[in-house]
Amino acid sequence: KHNSESSSLLVVDQGDERRFAMPISMVSRLETVPSTAIESADGKEVIQYRGTIMPLVRLSRVIDSSVRSSDDGDTLQIVVHTDGDRSYGLVVNRIVDAVETVLELHETKPESHNLLGTTIINERITDVLNLANLARHASRYSPRHAKRDSIRESTGGGRASAPSLDRKQKPTGRRRRLQTTAP
C-alpha cells in the first residue's frame, strides 16, 4: 500500500473489463460531443472547444488496452482537464460514476507513467490515472507550441522566438529571415 486518504474520484471505463479513476479536482468539465467534431491538426486529433483548439488523448491509445475501436459511434465522452490556459480532452468509452472513497493506492510498475496506482472502488479493481502525464501526451499538440516549433524549424533550429516584423533587422547566426508580405 502506498497512500491512504479520502478522495472524490471520477470513474470511467474503456469498453473492456478495466476501470479507471481520476481525482475530480482535476476535471474541469465532462462533455459529450458528436464524433464528427473531430478534426486534425499537425497529425493529432483536436476539436474546436470554446473558441480554441483542444487536443484529444484517447485513453485506449495511452494505456495497454485490447479495445482499439475506430468506430466511435455518434458521440464521444470527453473528460476535460485544464491547466492554466490550456485544456485537453481525454476520450473515454463511458463515464461510470463519481465516488467519495478512501483511496488506498497500490503501486504499479515503475514504467507505468500513466498510472498513479491501483485501488478497489465499489468492489472493482480500478487503475488511478496520472492526468498530469496524460496532459503531456496532449501537449505534443498545442497551438502555442505548434507555432513555436514551426518557427524553430523554419529558422534552422535553436531557441524559438517570435518573428519580427521589422524589415530592417538583419538575420543573425543560423536563423534565416522570415519573409513577410504586406496585405
Disulfide bonds with the S-S distance in Angstrom:
none
